Amino acid sequence: MGYYEMYVCLKKATYESQIPTELQSNLGWNDDDGNAYRPTWKEAAFKGKLGQALTSPNGSYIIVKGQFSMKEGELSAIASLGTSMNYPNNTVLTQSEAQALIQSDTWNNG
């Protein structure tokens, strides 16, 4: 098993929070002192570790694209962010699902 290219629709609060620890080796980096730094999703996107973030018109949702591992538990960690939440909050999406969301009233009206 390798990495899978997926889209993740994050609610704004999640986007501005730290990535799950399971994603540290993929999206994190070391600070100037050599210590592991676990960034926010926003910082990881800005640093180029994720694709360009796409924000809904009212700012409620942010879609990011990335390569995530099933083997290393990355996809499971991302999927668990959406536990007990309604779609599209913290949802893992395929490309076609992300495109459909962007064209929907949910995306445009939040």
C-alpha atoms as a printed R data frame, in Angstrom:
    type eleno elety resid chain resno       x      y      z
1   ATOM     1    CA   MET     A     1   0.000  0.000  0.000
2   ATOM     2    CA   GLY     A     2   1.202  3.435 -0.826
3   ATOM     3    CA   TYR     A     3  -0.076  6.928 -0.609
4   ATOM     4    CA   TYR     A     4  -3.458  7.935 -1.939
5   ATOM     5    CA   GLU     A     5  -4.234 11.360 -3.327
6   ATOM     6    CA   MET     A     6  -7.332 12.596 -1.559
7   ATOM     7    CA   TYR     A     7  -9.183 15.785 -0.791
8   ATOM     8    CA   VAL     A     8 -10.219 16.773  2.709
9   ATOM     9    CA   CYS     A     9 -12.967 19.264  3.488
10  ATOM    10    CA   LEU     A    10 -12.130 20.821  6.834
11  ATOM    11    CA   LYS     A    11 -14.237 23.176  8.867
12  ATOM    12    CA   LYS     A    12 -12.424 26.428  9.585
13  ATOM    13    CA   ALA     A    13 -11.619 25.598 13.227
14  ATOM    14    CA   THR     A    14 -10.018 22.291 12.207
15  ATOM    15    CA   TYR     A    15  -8.025 23.963  9.424
16  ATOM    16    CA   GLU     A    16  -6.566 26.323 12.011
17  ATOM    17    CA   SER     A    17  -5.769 23.495 14.480
18  ATOM    18    CA   GLN     A    18  -2.783 21.147 14.592
19  ATOM    19    CA   ILE     A    19  -2.669 18.183 12.261
20  ATOM    20    CA   PRO     A    20  -3.192 14.740 13.838
21  ATOM    21    CA   THR     A    21   0.020 13.208 15.203
22  ATOM    22    CA   GLU     A    22  -0.282 10.419 12.608
23  ATOM    23    CA   LEU     A    23   0.445 13.006  9.908
24  ATOM    24    CA   GLN     A    24   3.583 14.421 11.548
25  ATOM    25    CA   SER     A    25   6.058 12.516  9.371
26  ATOM    26    CA   ASN     A    26   4.168 13.498  6.212
27  ATOM    27    CA   LEU     A    27   3.172 17.113  6.926
28  ATOM    28    CA   GLY     A    28   5.364 18.227  9.820
29  ATOM    29    CA   TRP     A    29   8.932 19.511  9.903
30  ATOM    30    CA   ASN     A    30  11.715 20.366 12.328
31  ATOM    31    CA   ASP     A    31  12.056 23.841 13.814
32  ATOM    32    CA   ASP     A    32  15.317 25.802 13.919
33  ATOM    33    CA   ASP     A    33  16.423 23.868 17.016
34  ATOM    34    CA   GLY     A    34  15.829 20.506 15.319
35  ATOM    35    CA   ASN     A    35  12.676 19.736 17.297
36  ATOM    36    CA   ALA     A    36   9.720 18.148 15.553
37  ATOM    37    CA   TYR     A    37   7.091 20.779 14.779
38  ATOM    38    CA   ARG     A    38   3.463 19.703 14.335
39  ATOM    39    CA   PRO     A    39   1.856 22.435 12.228
40  ATOM    40    CA   THR     A    40  -1.735 23.443 11.737
41  ATOM    41    CA   TRP     A    41  -3.385 22.363  8.506
42  ATOM    42    CA   LYS     A    42  -3.133 25.990  7.394
43  ATOM    43    CA   GLU     A    43   0.626 26.112  8.053
44  ATOM    44    CA   ALA     A    44   1.148 22.809  6.224
45  ATOM    45    CA   ALA     A    45  -0.747 24.155  3.200
46  ATOM    46    CA   PHE     A    46   1.207 27.421  3.264
47  ATOM    47    CA   LYS     A    47   4.504 25.503  3.475
48  ATOM    48    CA   GLY     A    48   3.527 23.500  0.357
49  ATOM    49    CA   LYS     A    49   2.980 20.197  2.154
50  ATOM    50    CA   LEU     A    50  -0.628 20.185  0.885
51  ATOM    51    CA   GLY     A    51  -2.194 21.450 -2.282
52  ATOM    52    CA   GLN     A    52  -3.497 25.012 -2.468
53  ATOM    53    CA   ALA     A    53  -6.374 25.445 -0.047
54  ATOM    54    CA   LEU     A    54  -9.759 26.301 -1.536
55  ATOM    55    CA   THR     A    55 -12.050 28.251  0.791
56  ATOM    56    CA   SER     A    56 -15.844 28.406  0.530
57  ATOM    57    CA   PRO     A    57 -17.357 31.852 -0.109
58  ATOM    58    CA   ASN     A    58 -18.307 32.362  3.557
59  ATOM    59    CA   GLY     A    59 -15.106 30.797  4.917
60  ATOM    60    CA   SER     A    60 -16.853 27.890  6.670
61  ATOM    61    CA   TYR     A    61 -15.118 25.141  4.720
62  ATOM    62    CA   ILE     A    62 -11.623 24.656  3.342
63  ATOM    63    CA   ILE     A    63 -10.679 21.883  0.927
64  ATOM    64    CA   VAL     A    64  -7.073 20.723  0.808
65  ATOM    65    CA   LYS     A    65  -5.513 18.092 -1.406
66  ATOM    66    CA   GLY     A    66  -2.806 15.772 -0.204
67  ATOM    67    CA   GLN     A    67  -1.234 12.350 -0.389
68  ATOM    68    CA   PHE     A    68  -2.081 10.243  2.623
69  ATOM    69    CA   SER     A    69  -1.139  6.719  3.655
70  ATOM    70    CA   MET     A    70  -3.554  3.986  4.633
71  ATOM    71    CA   LYS     A    71  -0.678  1.869  5.924
72  ATOM    72    CA   GLU     A    72   0.571  4.544  8.323
73  ATOM    73    CA   GLY     A    73  -2.930  5.320  9.619
74  ATOM    74    CA   GLU     A    74  -3.079  8.780  8.084
75  ATOM    75    CA   LEU     A    75  -6.424  8.300  6.313
76  ATOM    76    CA   SER     A    76  -7.965  6.796  9.447
77  ATOM    77    CA   ALA     A    77  -6.753  9.757 11.522
78  ATOM    78    CA   ILE     A    78  -8.227 12.210  9.023
79  ATOM    79    CA   ALA     A    79 -11.517 10.322  8.798
80  ATOM    80    CA   SER     A    80 -11.819 10.307 12.603
81  ATOM    81    CA   LEU     A    81 -11.764 14.124 12.595
82  ATOM    82    CA   GLY     A    82 -15.283 13.972 11.172
83  ATOM    83    CA   THR     A    83 -16.717 11.570 13.744
84  ATOM    84    CA   SER     A    84 -20.156 12.752 14.930
85  ATOM    85    CA   MET     A    85 -20.132 15.646 12.439
86  ATOM    86    CA   ASN     A    86 -22.434 16.282  9.528
87  ATOM    87    CA   TYR     A    87 -21.205 16.298  5.946
88  ATOM    88    CA   PRO     A    88 -19.088 18.079  4.738
89  ATOM    89    CA   ASN     A    89 -17.331 18.879  8.038
90  ATOM    90    CA   ASN     A    90 -13.914 17.161  8.156
91  ATOM    91    CA   THR     A    91 -14.758 14.763  5.345
92  ATOM    92    CA   VAL     A    92 -12.357 12.769  3.150
93  ATOM    93    CA   LEU     A    93 -13.364 13.167 -0.499
94  ATOM    94    CA   THR     A    94 -12.426 11.865 -3.921
95  ATOM    95    CA   GLN     A    95 -11.736 14.385 -6.661
96  ATOM    96    CA   SER     A    96 -15.233 14.033 -8.114
97  ATOM    97    CA   GLU     A    97 -16.809 14.385 -4.661
98  ATOM    98    CA   ALA     A    98 -14.779 17.551 -4.017
99  ATOM    99    CA   GLN     A    99 -15.862 18.971 -7.372
100 ATOM   100    CA   ALA     A   100 -19.523 18.186 -6.636
101 ATOM   101    CA   LEU     A   101 -19.256 19.836 -3.208
102 ATOM   102    CA   ILE     A   102 -17.752 23.012 -4.685
103 ATOM   103    CA   GLN     A   103 -20.690 23.277 -7.070
104 ATOM   104    CA   SER     A   104 -23.302 22.680 -4.366
105 ATOM   105    CA   ASP     A   105 -25.485 25.010 -2.319
106 ATOM   106    CA   THR     A   106 -23.816 23.627  0.814
107 ATOM   107    CA   TRP     A   107 -20.453 25.021 -0.332
108 ATOM   108    CA   ASN     A   108 -21.793 28.282 -1.669
109 ATOM   109    CA   ASN     A   109 -24.168 29.038  1.187
110 ATOM   110    CA   GLY     A   110 -22.332 27.330  4.057
